[in-house]
């Protein structure tokens, strides 16, 4: 994959671990939104705990990326869905552990009225491999 980070001073600088834009060439991988489901038991991990749920979401994303021959460094776009925008800083701090601030993917983060199984966070991504 060839990936170029796009940055301009004529648009707002990122306020977290994401890039303004990414230009990439290669095979696109669209990963469905992941929630904090344990892949073995099918139960929600970290019920009511956004930290534990975000960690499980990232583990689920990593497992899918790995199965496709990709890593987090191949991710060019994510969408973060939160049940409560007050959890943004917590989710952001865990998310930042998986993406280098200088090359992090483009990202959107939105608060939604409800997520599947009443989880607190869901994240999807697009990778180019």
Residue frames relative to the residue before (quaternion, step in Angstrom):
aa qw qx qy qz dx dy dz
X 1.0000 0.0000 0.0000 0.0000 0.00 0.00 0.00
X 0.2005 -0.7232 0.6448 0.1448 3.51 -1.15 0.69
X 0.0020 0.8073 -0.5872 0.0590 3.56 -0.75 1.08
X 0.0641 -0.7893 0.6105 0.0105 3.56 -0.86 1.01
X 0.3431 -0.7248 0.5647 0.1949 3.54 -0.87 1.01
X 0.2083 -0.7700 0.5944 0.1022 3.55 -0.86 1.01
X 0.0998 0.7818 -0.6085 0.0923 3.57 -0.84 1.01
X 0.0329 0.7832 -0.6201 0.0330 3.53 -0.99 0.88
X 0.4573 -0.6715 0.5153 0.2726 3.53 -1.11 0.73
X 0.6059 0.5802 -0.3416 0.4238 3.58 1.28 -0.18
X 0.6913 0.3110 -0.2583 0.5988 3.57 1.33 0.25
X 0.6505 -0.5362 0.3508 0.4078 3.60 -1.14 0.50
X 0.4772 -0.6464 0.5178 0.2938 3.56 -1.08 0.78
X 0.5940 -0.5674 0.4189 0.3869 3.61 -1.10 0.55
X 0.2736 -0.7576 0.5723 0.1539 3.56 -1.10 0.75
X 0.7534 0.2219 -0.1644 0.5967 3.56 1.21 0.53
X 0.7079 -0.4489 0.3227 0.4396 3.57 -1.27 -0.23
X 0.5261 0.5771 -0.4729 0.4081 3.55 0.31 1.30
X 0.4211 -0.6891 0.5346 0.2489 3.55 -1.30 0.39
X 0.6046 -0.5392 0.4269 0.4018 3.55 -1.22 0.41
X 0.7719 -0.1716 0.1378 0.5964 3.57 0.99 -0.86
X 0.1957 -0.7461 0.6254 0.1181 3.53 -1.33 0.39
X 0.1505 -0.7355 0.6511 0.1115 3.57 -1.02 0.81
X 0.0661 0.8202 -0.5597 0.0983 3.58 -0.69 1.08
X 0.1451 -0.7541 0.6321 0.1031 3.52 -1.25 0.57
X 0.4880 0.6352 -0.4923 0.3405 3.57 -1.07 0.76
X 0.6801 -0.4323 0.3730 0.4599 3.56 -1.29 -0.39
X 0.3079 -0.7687 0.5338 0.1711 3.56 -0.76 1.05
X 0.1377 -0.7644 0.6281 0.0464 3.54 -1.05 0.91
X 0.1337 -0.7938 0.5918 0.0415 3.57 -0.64 1.15
X 0.1248 -0.8095 0.5727 0.0344 3.57 -0.43 1.24
X 0.4509 -0.7049 0.4876 0.2491 3.55 -0.74 1.10
X 0.6576 -0.5113 0.3825 0.3998 3.54 -1.24 0.48
X 0.1804 -0.7847 0.5889 0.0698 3.52 -0.93 1.00
X 0.1510 -0.7543 0.6336 0.0818 3.51 -1.08 0.84
X 0.6843 -0.5291 0.3368 0.3719 3.57 -1.30 0.12
X 0.2508 0.7632 -0.5494 0.2300 3.57 0.79 1.02
X 0.3927 -0.6705 0.5770 0.2516 3.54 -1.01 0.87
X 0.4294 -0.7387 0.4497 0.2601 3.63 -0.65 1.03
X 0.6629 0.4969 -0.3106 0.4661 3.61 1.17 -0.43
X 0.7955 0.3126 -0.1552 0.4954 3.58 0.69 -1.10
X 0.3746 -0.7370 0.4830 0.2884 3.58 1.14 -0.55
X 0.5500 0.6076 -0.3965 0.4136 3.56 1.29 0.17
X 0.5712 -0.5781 0.4588 0.3593 3.54 -1.27 0.43
X 0.2827 -0.7434 0.5856 0.1567 3.55 -0.90 0.98
X 0.8436 0.1702 -0.1242 0.4939 3.58 -1.04 0.76
X 0.0029 0.8339 -0.5506 0.0367 3.57 0.88 0.89
X 0.8508 0.0930 -0.1010 0.5073 3.59 -0.68 1.11
X 0.6657 0.4735 -0.2895 0.4989 3.63 1.29 0.01
X 0.3110 -0.7976 0.4865 0.1743 3.59 -0.20 1.28
X 0.5938 0.5628 -0.3700 0.4401 3.62 1.09 -0.58
X 0.7069 0.4487 -0.2626 0.4796 3.58 0.76 -1.04
X 0.6426 0.5186 -0.3341 0.4544 3.57 1.00 -0.73
X 0.6568 0.5027 -0.3177 0.4637 3.59 0.92 -0.84
X 0.6255 0.5315 -0.3371 0.4612 3.58 1.00 -0.76
X 0.6704 0.4795 -0.3012 0.4795 3.61 0.96 -0.81
X 0.6099 0.5424 -0.3482 0.4610 3.59 1.02 -0.75
X 0.6790 0.4796 -0.2949 0.4712 3.59 0.87 -0.91
X 0.6226 0.5226 -0.3380 0.4744 3.61 1.05 -0.70
X 0.6514 0.5072 -0.3154 0.4680 3.60 0.98 -0.80
X 0.6364 0.5141 -0.3230 0.4757 3.58 0.98 -0.84
X 0.6564 0.5220 -0.3107 0.4474 3.57 0.91 -0.93
X 0.6431 0.5277 -0.3263 0.4489 3.60 0.97 -0.82
X 0.6700 0.4854 -0.2966 0.4769 3.58 0.97 -0.83
X 0.6310 0.5243 -0.3302 0.4668 3.58 0.95 -0.84
X 0.6578 0.5175 -0.3030 0.4557 3.57 0.91 -0.95
X 0.6481 0.5256 -0.3164 0.4513 3.58 0.96 -0.87
X 0.7031 0.4369 -0.2481 0.5033 3.58 1.17 -0.60
X 0.5300 -0.6386 0.4030 0.3858 3.60 1.28 -0.02
X 0.5744 0.5750 -0.3700 0.4500 3.56 1.21 0.52
X 0.2242 -0.7279 0.6246 0.1725 3.53 -1.39 0.13
X 0.7032 -0.4327 0.3331 0.4553 3.56 -1.28 0.04
X 0.6099 0.5594 -0.3658 0.4257 3.62 1.09 -0.52
X 0.6407 0.5154 -0.3205 0.4702 3.61 1.25 -0.30
X 0.5341 0.6362 -0.4023 0.3849 3.60 1.25 -0.24
X 0.1512 -0.8122 0.5610 0.0523 3.55 -0.84 1.03
X 0.7995 0.0957 -0.0431 0.5914 3.62 1.21 -0.34
X 0.0000 0.7713 -0.6364 -0.0110 3.54 -1.10 0.78
X 0.1504 -0.7190 0.6624 0.1469 3.49 -1.37 0.31
X 0.1495 -0.7744 0.6122 0.0564 3.55 -0.86 1.05
X 0.1225 -0.7768 0.6165 0.0382 3.54 -0.81 1.09
X 0.0747 -0.8099 0.5818 0.0054 3.57 -0.73 1.07
X 0.4435 -0.6597 0.5358 0.2848 3.54 -1.11 0.71
X 0.7907 0.0922 -0.0255 0.6047 3.58 1.18 -0.60
X 0.3971 -0.7430 0.4887 0.2266 3.59 -0.53 1.16
X 0.5295 0.6142 -0.4135 0.4140 3.61 1.20 -0.23
X 0.6330 0.5221 -0.3252 0.4700 3.60 1.26 -0.30
X 0.3648 0.7777 -0.4594 0.2259 3.60 1.29 -0.09
X 0.6937 0.4851 -0.2967 0.4422 3.61 0.72 -1.01
X 0.6542 0.5116 -0.3141 0.4600 3.59 0.95 -0.82
X 0.6694 0.4816 -0.2934 0.4836 3.57 0.87 -0.97
X 0.6408 0.5446 -0.3150 0.4400 3.58 0.96 -0.90
X 0.6648 0.5101 -0.3157 0.4451 3.60 0.93 -0.82
X 0.6619 0.4675 -0.3071 0.4990 3.60 1.04 -0.68
X 0.6195 0.5522 -0.3227 0.4552 3.57 0.97 -0.90
X 0.6535 0.5429 -0.3045 0.4307 3.59 0.95 -0.90
X 0.5884 0.5804 -0.3689 0.4253 3.61 1.16 -0.42
X 0.7152 0.4526 -0.2351 0.4778 3.59 1.22 -0.46
X 0.7692 0.2803 -0.1423 0.5564 3.57 1.24 -0.38
X 0.4231 -0.6782 0.5461 0.2507 3.56 -0.93 0.98
X 0.5328 -0.6732 0.4084 0.3100 3.60 -0.76 1.02
X 0.6840 0.5050 -0.2919 0.4380 3.61 1.02 -0.72
X 0.7935 0.2467 -0.1271 0.5417 3.59 1.15 -0.51
X 0.3040 0.7838 -0.4944 0.2208 3.59 1.25 0.30
X 0.5700 -0.6189 0.4138 0.3477 3.59 -1.11 0.62
X 0.5889 -0.4858 0.4792 0.4331 3.52 -1.35 0.13
X 0.0427 -0.8292 0.5565 -0.0308 3.59 -1.05 0.70
X 0.1166 -0.7214 0.6728 0.1156 3.49 -1.32 0.50
X 0.0850 -0.7736 0.6262 0.0465 3.56 -1.13 0.66
X 0.0357 0.8106 -0.5803 0.0695 3.56 -0.74 1.07
X 0.3731 -0.6654 0.5924 0.2590 3.50 -1.27 0.52
X 0.1233 -0.7906 0.5983 0.0414 3.54 -0.94 0.93
X 0.5972 -0.6059 0.3870 0.3556 3.57 -1.15 0.49
X 0.7974 -0.0827 0.0658 0.5941 3.57 1.14 -0.58
X 0.2067 -0.7598 0.6068 0.1087 3.55 -1.15 0.74
X 0.6697 -0.4921 0.3486 0.4333 3.61 -1.19 0.40
X 0.8495 0.0950 -0.1173 0.5055 3.54 -1.09 0.89
X 0.5167 -0.6863 0.3777 0.3454 3.57 1.28 0.51
X 0.2603 0.7569 -0.5484 0.2420 3.57 1.04 0.79
X 0.5416 -0.6499 0.4484 0.2886 3.55 -1.32 0.29
X 0.8043 0.1149 -0.0310 0.5822 3.60 1.19 -0.52
X 0.0008 0.7453 -0.6667 -0.0066 3.52 -1.24 0.68
X 0.0417 -0.7943 0.6061 0.0043 3.57 -0.98 0.83
X 0.0836 -0.7561 0.6449 0.0732 3.55 -1.08 0.82
X 0.0985 -0.8138 0.5680 0.0736 3.58 -1.20 0.19
X 0.2397 -0.7032 0.6465 0.1736 3.48 -1.42 0.30
X 0.0703 -0.7814 0.6198 0.0148 3.55 -0.87 1.01
X 0.2045 -0.7352 0.6275 0.1546 3.54 -1.28 0.42
X 0.0329 -0.8225 0.5665 -0.0395 3.56 -0.67 1.16
